[in-house]
Amino acid sequence: MFWDLLVLVFYFIIVFYFGFHFAKTNQKEEDFYLAKKEIHWFFLLLSLVATETSSLTFLSIPSLSFKGDYRFLEIALGYLIGRTIVALYLLPSYFSGNTISVYEYVGNRFGKSPQKTLSLVFTVSRLLGDGIRLYVSSLPIAFLLERMGLNLSPEILGMIALTILSIVTIIYSVVGGFRAIVFTDVLQWFIYIFGGIFALGLLVDKLDISIWEGIKNLQTSQKLNLFVFDYLPSGDNSYFILFALIGGAFISIGSHGTDLMLVQRVIATKNLASGQKILIGSGIVVLVQFILFLCIGSLLYLFYSGQTMAPDKVFSQFIVAEVPSPLLGILVAAILASAMSTLSSTINSLSLTWARDWGMDRWFSPRTLSLFFGLTLFISSLVPYFLIQTWEKGILEMGLTIFSYTLGPSIAVFFLAKGKAELPVSGLVFSVFFLTSILSTVAIGLGFQISFTLLIPIGFGIQIFLVQISRLAFKKN
């Protein structure tokens, strides 16, 4: 355990170095949020991938192939389609002006009310979703502390882990700004990819059967199926090939075309061509990542063959039970890397949207805003510890699905802004339409148990419908 802790301490020292090394370069607001657009597009590409790869992705994707097959790759192919659409259709507009926040683009077209509404929805979504991701990311550190023999309750150990994780991330985010975050993301990407490859190799080494025999067993068990062509009239069709591709494309259009945290990495490059390389290239890298994580799940299925295991915890249990010291420290560092890259980016992007979309830069410096949102995220990550089990499960599910409810209407707003037609209503009424679309999507999704791959297209359609109805009504008048 001593060597595992030493690995983690060394990892934290490197992260601190990046934060303080780049602190001197953050003289102005554009430096702190976009690094003067001086960072090479390839580093921004890896930063984008690291940012969207949370610890939930690292720990949970293997569970999909452990309990099922490879059909999740259908959605990943949809991701690639969606990013291509953003790169060719939406991205040119973001580079045509001199905006730092992507919501400023909407504000320039439709006024301050829609701009602030988008920013507010983004803020709530990130505080809830990423606060929960931070909570989940603390669990492996709590396991490590428990293995060291600390006689404390799991809740106390989890809070200690959260505190350590939050302090380190907040410090390098606040001190180093966007430039430090990007290069730390790159480091963290290499760490968690190494961790994934190491876990895959360790599983291969521990299996008592040959690779070819393992593949044969997986084929016999139908664990290598990829495409789902059968539509079930009364079943879950989330992975029906058409729905999966469309849903994946819409998810990616929403996340990489309208979510400030991810778009920030794209518009931080020097020109449109570089931004397009970042978007499309990141889709390819993410697809390869998913293949790696799903392969881990398949080998976990073979490794635990005949045993009853909770799919969502199987990878975490393998790490804690089977990985020897000091390699356990490396894998825990990989989990931390995937969590911290998302958390640091959230802190920076929340600071950015409130500085520019709400005008808080008139009163507060970028570092002050970043510190505030870092502490707010830390507090939100503690909430699950104080809820009864039933409520905790509910808020976890809401935190993980809330983006599906908000991205559809957000995409519609940006597509309307891209068009030449003016709004038939005021910006305030348009904001009401936007919030109504989100609430309607939530009601439809929960009421009719809609496949998650269809939630975003539904939200998109509702927002467009409301605008078109108001346009027809005003024509008649």
C-alpha positions as CSV (number, residue, x, y, z in Angstrom):
1,M,0.0,0.0,0.0
2,F,2.9,2.3,0.6
3,W,4.0,2.1,-3.0
4,D,0.4,2.7,-4.2
5,L,0.2,5.9,-2.2
6,L,3.6,7.0,-3.4
7,V,2.4,6.6,-7.0
8,L,-0.6,8.8,-6.2
9,V,1.5,11.4,-4.5
10,F,3.8,11.5,-7.5
11,Y,0.8,11.9,-9.8
12,F,-0.5,14.8,-7.7
13,I,2.9,16.5,-7.7
14,I,3.0,16.4,-11.5
15,V,-0.5,17.9,-11.7
16,F,0.5,20.7,-9.3
17,Y,3.6,21.4,-11.5
18,F,1.4,22.0,-14.6
19,G,-0.8,24.3,-12.6
20,F,1.9,26.6,-11.3
21,H,4.1,26.3,-14.4
22,F,1.4,28.0,-16.5
23,A,0.2,30.4,-13.9
24,K,2.4,33.2,-15.2
25,T,0.8,33.1,-18.7
26,N,-2.7,34.0,-17.5
27,Q,-2.6,37.8,-17.7
28,K,-5.9,38.4,-19.4
29,E,-9.3,36.8,-19.6
30,E,-8.7,35.3,-23.1
31,D,-5.5,33.8,-21.7
32,F,-7.2,32.2,-18.8
33,Y,-10.1,30.7,-20.9
34,L,-8.6,30.1,-24.3
35,A,-4.8,30.3,-23.8
36,K,-4.6,33.0,-26.6
37,K,-5.6,30.2,-29.1
38,E,-1.9,29.2,-29.2
39,I,-2.3,25.5,-28.3
40,H,-1.7,23.0,-31.1
41,W,-4.9,21.3,-32.3
42,F,-3.6,17.8,-31.5
43,F,-3.3,18.6,-27.8
44,L,-6.8,20.1,-27.8
45,L,-8.1,16.9,-29.4
46,L,-6.6,14.8,-26.6
47,S,-7.9,17.3,-24.0
48,L,-11.4,17.1,-25.5
49,V,-11.4,13.3,-25.4
50,A,-10.1,13.3,-21.8
51,T,-12.7,15.8,-20.8
52,E,-15.6,13.8,-22.2
53,T,-14.2,10.6,-20.7
54,S,-15.3,10.6,-17.1
55,S,-14.5,8.0,-14.5
56,L,-18.0,6.7,-15.1
57,T,-16.9,5.9,-18.6
58,F,-13.7,4.2,-17.5
59,L,-15.5,2.1,-14.9
60,S,-18.9,1.5,-16.5
61,I,-18.3,0.8,-20.2
62,P,-16.7,-2.6,-19.4
63,S,-20.0,-3.5,-17.6
64,L,-21.9,-3.2,-20.9
65,S,-19.9,-6.0,-22.6
66,F,-19.7,-8.0,-19.3
67,K,-23.5,-8.3,-19.1
68,G,-24.2,-7.9,-22.8
69,D,-22.3,-7.4,-26.1
70,Y,-20.7,-4.7,-28.3
71,R,-23.9,-3.0,-29.4
72,F,-22.9,0.2,-27.6
73,L,-20.4,0.8,-30.5
74,E,-23.5,1.6,-32.7
75,I,-23.9,4.8,-30.6
76,A,-20.2,5.5,-30.9
77,L,-20.6,5.4,-34.7
78,G,-23.5,7.8,-34.3
79,Y,-21.1,10.0,-32.3
80,L,-18.8,10.2,-35.2
81,I,-21.6,11.1,-37.6
82,G,-22.8,13.9,-35.2
83,R,-19.3,15.4,-34.8
84,T,-19.0,15.5,-38.6
85,I,-22.2,17.4,-38.8
86,V,-21.1,19.9,-36.2
87,A,-17.7,20.3,-37.9
88,L,-19.3,21.1,-41.3
89,Y,-22.5,23.0,-40.3
90,L,-22.3,24.7,-36.9
91,L,-18.5,25.2,-36.4
92,P,-18.0,27.8,-39.2
93,S,-20.4,30.2,-37.4
94,Y,-18.5,29.9,-34.2
95,F,-15.3,31.0,-35.9
96,S,-17.0,33.9,-37.8
97,G,-17.1,36.2,-34.8
98,N,-15.0,37.0,-31.8
99,T,-16.8,35.1,-29.1
100,I,-15.3,33.3,-26.2
101,S,-18.5,31.7,-24.9
102,V,-20.5,29.8,-27.5
103,Y,-23.7,31.1,-25.9
104,E,-22.6,34.6,-27.0
105,Y,-23.3,33.4,-30.5
106,V,-27.0,32.8,-29.6
107,G,-27.1,36.1,-27.7
108,N,-25.9,38.0,-30.8
109,R,-28.7,36.5,-32.8
110,F,-31.6,36.4,-30.4
111,G,-30.7,38.6,-27.4
112,K,-29.5,38.2,-23.9
113,S,-32.5,36.2,-22.5
114,P,-31.9,33.1,-24.6
115,Q,-28.1,33.4,-24.0
116,K,-28.5,33.5,-20.2
117,T,-31.2,30.7,-20.2
118,L,-28.8,28.4,-22.1
119,S,-26.0,29.3,-19.7
120,L,-28.3,28.6,-16.7
121,V,-29.3,25.2,-18.0
122,F,-25.7,24.4,-18.7
123,T,-24.8,25.4,-15.1
124,V,-27.5,23.3,-13.5
125,S,-26.7,20.3,-15.7
126,R,-23.0,20.5,-15.0
127,L,-23.3,21.1,-11.2
128,L,-25.6,18.1,-10.9
129,G,-24.1,15.7,-13.4
130,D,-20.4,16.4,-12.7
131,G,-20.9,16.7,-9.0
132,I,-22.2,13.1,-9.1
133,R,-19.3,12.0,-11.3
134,L,-16.9,13.4,-8.7
135,Y,-18.7,11.5,-6.0
136,V,-18.4,8.2,-8.0
137,S,-14.7,8.9,-8.7
138,S,-13.9,9.1,-5.0
139,L,-15.0,5.5,-4.4
140,P,-11.8,3.9,-5.7
141,I,-9.7,6.1,-3.4
142,A,-11.9,5.1,-0.5
143,F,-11.3,1.5,-1.3
144,L,-7.6,2.1,-1.3
145,L,-7.8,3.8,2.1
146,E,-9.9,0.9,3.4
147,R,-7.3,-1.6,2.2
148,M,-4.7,0.4,4.1
149,G,-6.5,-0.6,7.3
150,L,-8.1,2.7,8.2
151,N,-10.9,1.9,10.6
152,L,-13.4,4.4,9.4
153,S,-16.8,4.1,7.9
154,P,-17.1,4.0,4.0
155,E,-18.9,7.3,4.1
156,I,-16.0,9.1,6.0
157,L,-13.4,7.5,3.8
158,G,-15.4,8.7,0.7
159,M,-15.5,12.2,2.0
160,I,-11.8,12.2,2.7
161,A,-11.2,11.0,-0.8
162,L,-13.5,13.7,-2.2
163,T,-11.7,16.3,-0.3
164,I,-8.3,15.3,-1.6
165,L,-9.5,15.0,-5.2
166,S,-11.3,18.3,-5.1
167,I,-8.4,20.3,-3.5
168,V,-5.9,19.1,-6.0
169,T,-8.2,19.7,-9.0
170,I,-9.3,23.1,-7.8
171,I,-5.8,24.3,-7.1
172,Y,-4.3,23.5,-10.6
173,S,-7.5,24.7,-12.3
174,V,-7.6,28.1,-10.5
175,V,-3.9,28.7,-10.7
176,G,-3.0,27.5,-14.2
177,G,-6.2,28.3,-16.1
178,F,-7.1,26.7,-19.5
179,R,-3.6,26.1,-20.6
180,A,-2.7,24.1,-17.5
181,I,-6.0,22.2,-17.8
182,V,-5.4,21.2,-21.4
183,F,-1.8,19.9,-20.9
184,T,-2.9,18.1,-17.7
185,D,-5.7,16.6,-19.7
186,V,-3.2,15.3,-22.2
187,L,-1.1,13.8,-19.3
188,Q,-4.3,12.3,-17.8
189,W,-5.3,10.8,-21.2
190,F,-2.1,8.9,-21.5
191,I,-2.4,7.7,-17.9
192,Y,-5.9,6.3,-18.2
193,I,-5.2,4.8,-21.6
194,F,-2.2,3.1,-20.1
195,G,-4.3,2.0,-17.2
196,G,-6.9,0.5,-19.6
197,I,-4.2,-1.3,-21.7
198,F,-2.5,-2.6,-18.5
199,A,-5.9,-4.0,-17.2
200,L,-6.5,-5.7,-20.5
201,G,-3.0,-7.2,-20.5
202,L,-3.4,-8.3,-16.8
203,L,-6.7,-10.1,-17.6
204,V,-5.1,-11.9,-20.6
205,D,-2.3,-13.0,-18.3
206,K,-4.7,-14.3,-15.6
207,L,-7.0,-16.2,-17.9
208,D,-6.5,-20.0,-17.9
209,I,-7.6,-20.3,-21.5
210,S,-6.0,-19.1,-24.8
211,I,-7.2,-16.0,-26.6
212,W,-8.7,-18.0,-29.5
213,E,-10.6,-20.3,-27.1
214,G,-11.8,-17.2,-25.2
215,I,-13.1,-15.6,-28.5
216,K,-14.8,-18.9,-29.3
217,N,-16.5,-18.9,-25.9
218,L,-17.6,-15.3,-26.4
219,Q,-19.1,-16.1,-29.8
220,T,-20.9,-19.1,-28.5
221,S,-22.4,-16.9,-25.7
222,Q,-23.3,-14.2,-28.3
223,K,-21.1,-11.7,-26.5
224,L,-19.6,-10.3,-29.6
225,N,-22.7,-9.1,-31.4
226,L,-22.4,-5.6,-32.7
227,F,-25.4,-4.5,-34.8
228,V,-29.1,-4.9,-33.7
229,F,-31.4,-5.2,-36.6
230,D,-34.5,-6.5,-34.8
231,Y,-37.1,-4.0,-33.8
232,L,-39.1,-5.0,-30.7
233,P,-42.7,-3.5,-30.8
234,S,-43.0,-3.7,-27.0
235,G,-39.4,-3.8,-25.8
236,D,-36.4,-1.6,-25.3
237,N,-35.2,-0.4,-28.7
238,S,-32.4,1.9,-27.6
239,Y,-29.9,-0.2,-29.6
240,F,-32.0,-0.8,-32.6
241,I,-29.5,0.2,-35.4
242,L,-31.5,3.1,-36.7
243,F,-32.3,4.5,-33.3
244,A,-28.8,4.0,-32.0
245,L,-27.1,5.8,-34.9
246,I,-29.7,8.7,-34.9
247,G,-29.5,9.0,-31.1
248,G,-25.7,8.8,-31.0
249,A,-25.5,11.5,-33.7
250,F,-27.9,13.8,-31.8
251,I,-26.1,13.3,-28.5
252,S,-22.8,14.3,-30.2
253,I,-24.4,17.3,-32.0
254,G,-25.7,18.4,-28.6
255,S,-22.6,17.8,-26.6
256,H,-20.0,18.9,-29.1
257,G,-22.0,21.6,-30.8
258,T,-23.9,23.3,-27.9
259,D,-22.2,22.3,-24.6
260,L,-19.7,25.1,-23.7
261,M,-17.3,22.8,-21.8
262,L,-16.6,20.7,-24.9
263,V,-17.0,23.4,-27.6
264,Q,-14.5,25.5,-25.6
265,R,-11.7,23.1,-26.7
266,V,-12.7,23.4,-30.3
267,I,-12.9,27.2,-30.5
268,A,-9.6,27.5,-28.6
269,T,-7.7,26.5,-31.7
270,K,-6.5,29.1,-34.2
271,N,-8.8,28.4,-37.2
272,L,-11.8,26.5,-38.6
273,A,-9.7,23.7,-40.2
274,S,-8.0,22.9,-37.0
275,G,-11.3,22.9,-35.2
276,Q,-12.7,20.4,-37.7
277,K,-9.7,18.1,-37.2
278,I,-10.3,18.2,-33.4
279,L,-14.0,17.3,-33.7
280,I,-13.7,14.5,-36.3
281,G,-10.4,13.1,-34.9
282,S,-11.8,13.0,-31.4
283,G,-14.7,10.9,-32.6
284,I,-12.3,8.3,-34.0
285,V,-10.2,8.3,-30.8
286,V,-13.4,7.8,-28.7
287,L,-14.5,4.9,-30.8
288,V,-11.1,3.2,-30.3
289,Q,-11.4,3.9,-26.5
290,F,-14.8,2.3,-26.3
291,I,-13.4,-0.8,-28.1
292,L,-10.6,-1.0,-25.5
293,F,-13.1,-0.7,-22.5
294,L,-15.5,-3.2,-24.1
295,C,-12.7,-5.7,-24.6
296,I,-11.9,-5.4,-20.9
297,G,-15.6,-6.2,-20.1
298,S,-15.4,-9.3,-22.3
299,L,-12.3,-10.6,-20.6
300,L,-13.9,-9.9,-17.2
301,Y,-16.8,-12.1,-18.3
302,L,-14.4,-14.9,-19.0
303,F,-12.4,-14.3,-15.9
304,Y,-15.4,-14.4,-13.6
305,S,-17.2,-17.1,-15.5
306,G,-19.7,-19.0,-13.3
307,Q,-19.6,-16.4,-10.6
308,T,-22.4,-14.0,-9.7
309,M,-21.0,-10.5,-10.0
310,A,-22.7,-7.0,-10.1
311,P,-21.9,-5.8,-13.6
312,D,-21.6,-2.1,-12.6
313,K,-19.0,-2.9,-10.0
314,V,-17.1,-5.8,-11.7
315,F,-14.2,-3.7,-13.0
316,S,-13.8,-1.8,-9.7
317,Q,-13.8,-5.1,-7.8
318,F,-11.2,-6.6,-10.2
319,I,-8.9,-3.6,-9.7
320,V,-9.2,-3.7,-5.9
321,A,-8.9,-7.5,-5.6
322,E,-6.6,-8.6,-8.3
323,V,-4.1,-5.7,-9.1
324,P,-0.9,-5.9,-7.1
325,S,1.0,-3.0,-5.6
326,P,2.3,-0.6,-6.9
327,L,0.3,-1.2,-10.1
328,L,-2.9,-0.7,-8.1
329,G,-1.8,2.9,-7.5
330,I,-1.4,3.4,-11.3
331,L,-4.9,2.1,-12.0
332,V,-6.4,4.3,-9.3
333,A,-4.4,7.2,-10.8
334,A,-6.0,6.3,-14.2
335,I,-9.5,6.6,-12.6
336,L,-8.5,9.9,-11.0
337,A,-7.2,11.1,-14.3
338,S,-10.5,10.5,-16.1
339,A,-12.4,12.2,-13.2
340,M,-10.1,15.2,-12.8
341,S,-9.9,16.1,-16.5
342,T,-13.7,16.4,-16.5
343,L,-13.9,18.3,-13.2
344,S,-11.2,20.8,-14.1
345,S,-12.9,21.5,-17.4
346,T,-16.2,22.0,-15.7
347,I,-14.7,24.5,-13.3
348,N,-13.1,26.5,-16.1
349,S,-16.2,26.5,-18.4
350,L,-18.6,27.4,-15.5
351,S,-16.3,30.3,-14.7
352,L,-16.3,31.3,-18.4
353,T,-20.0,31.3,-18.9
354,W,-20.7,33.4,-15.8
355,A,-17.9,35.8,-16.7
356,R,-19.1,36.4,-20.3
357,D,-22.8,35.4,-20.4
358,W,-23.7,37.0,-17.1
359,G,-21.2,39.8,-17.1
360,M,-19.6,38.7,-13.8
361,D,-16.2,39.6,-15.1
362,R,-17.0,43.2,-14.2
363,W,-16.8,42.3,-10.5
364,F,-14.8,39.1,-10.2
365,S,-11.6,37.8,-11.7
366,P,-11.5,34.5,-13.6
367,R,-9.6,32.8,-10.7
368,T,-12.2,34.0,-8.2
369,L,-15.1,32.6,-10.3
370,S,-13.2,29.3,-10.8
371,L,-12.6,29.0,-7.1
372,F,-16.3,29.6,-6.4
373,F,-17.4,26.9,-8.9
374,G,-14.8,24.5,-7.7
375,L,-16.1,24.7,-4.2
376,T,-19.7,24.5,-5.4
377,L,-19.0,21.3,-7.3
378,F,-17.3,19.9,-4.2
379,I,-20.4,20.6,-2.1
380,S,-22.7,19.0,-4.8
381,S,-20.6,15.9,-4.8
382,L,-21.2,15.5,-1.1
383,V,-25.0,15.5,-1.4
384,P,-25.3,11.7,-2.1
385,Y,-23.7,10.9,1.2
386,F,-26.5,12.7,3.1
387,L,-29.5,11.1,1.2
388,I,-31.3,7.9,2.1
389,Q,-30.6,5.0,-0.2
390,T,-33.7,5.4,-2.3
391,W,-33.2,9.1,-2.9
392,E,-29.5,8.6,-3.6
393,K,-30.4,6.2,-6.4
394,G,-32.9,8.6,-7.9
395,I,-30.5,11.6,-7.9
396,L,-27.7,9.4,-9.4
397,E,-30.0,8.4,-12.3
398,M,-31.1,12.0,-12.8
399,G,-27.6,13.3,-12.8
400,L,-26.6,10.8,-15.5
401,T,-29.6,11.3,-17.8
402,I,-30.3,15.1,-17.4
403,F,-28.2,15.9,-20.5
404,S,-30.5,13.7,-22.6
405,Y,-33.4,16.0,-21.6
406,T,-31.6,19.3,-22.3
407,L,-29.5,18.6,-25.4
408,G,-32.4,18.3,-27.8
409,P,-33.9,21.8,-27.2
410,S,-30.3,23.2,-27.1
411,I,-29.5,21.8,-30.5
412,A,-32.7,23.4,-31.9
413,V,-31.7,26.8,-30.5
414,F,-28.4,26.7,-32.2
415,F,-29.8,25.4,-35.5
416,L,-32.4,28.2,-35.4
417,A,-29.6,30.7,-34.7
418,K,-27.7,29.3,-37.7
419,G,-30.7,29.9,-40.0
420,K,-31.5,33.3,-41.5
421,A,-35.1,33.6,-40.3
422,E,-35.7,35.9,-37.4
423,L,-37.7,34.7,-34.4
424,P,-41.5,35.4,-34.5
425,V,-41.4,36.1,-30.7
426,S,-39.3,38.0,-28.2
427,G,-36.2,36.5,-26.7
428,L,-38.0,36.1,-23.4
429,V,-40.8,34.1,-24.9
430,F,-38.2,32.1,-26.9
431,S,-36.5,31.3,-23.5
432,V,-39.9,30.1,-22.2
433,F,-40.2,27.8,-25.3
434,F,-36.8,26.4,-24.5
435,L,-37.6,25.6,-20.9
436,T,-41.0,24.2,-21.9
437,S,-39.3,21.9,-24.4
438,I,-37.0,20.6,-21.7
439,L,-39.9,19.9,-19.2
440,S,-42.0,18.3,-22.0
441,T,-39.1,16.0,-22.9
442,V,-38.7,15.0,-19.2
443,A,-42.5,14.3,-19.0
444,I,-42.5,12.2,-22.2
445,G,-39.4,10.3,-21.3
446,L,-40.5,9.4,-17.8
447,G,-44.2,8.9,-18.7
448,F,-43.8,6.7,-21.8
449,Q,-40.4,5.1,-20.9
450,I,-38.9,6.3,-24.2
451,S,-35.6,4.8,-25.3
452,F,-32.8,7.2,-24.2
453,T,-31.5,7.3,-27.8
454,L,-34.7,9.0,-28.9
455,L,-35.0,11.6,-26.1
456,I,-32.7,14.2,-27.8
457,P,-34.5,14.1,-31.2
458,I,-37.8,14.4,-29.3
459,G,-36.6,17.5,-27.4
460,F,-35.3,19.0,-30.7
461,G,-38.6,18.4,-32.4
462,I,-40.6,20.0,-29.6
463,Q,-38.6,23.2,-29.6
464,I,-38.8,23.5,-33.4
465,F,-42.6,22.8,-33.3
466,L,-43.2,25.6,-30.7
467,V,-41.3,28.1,-32.8
468,Q,-43.1,27.1,-36.0
469,I,-46.5,27.2,-34.4
470,S,-45.8,30.7,-33.1
471,R,-44.6,31.7,-36.6
472,L,-47.9,30.5,-38.2
473,A,-49.9,32.2,-35.5
474,F,-48.3,35.6,-36.1
475,K,-48.7,35.2,-39.8
476,K,-52.5,34.8,-39.4
477,N,-52.6,37.8,-37.1
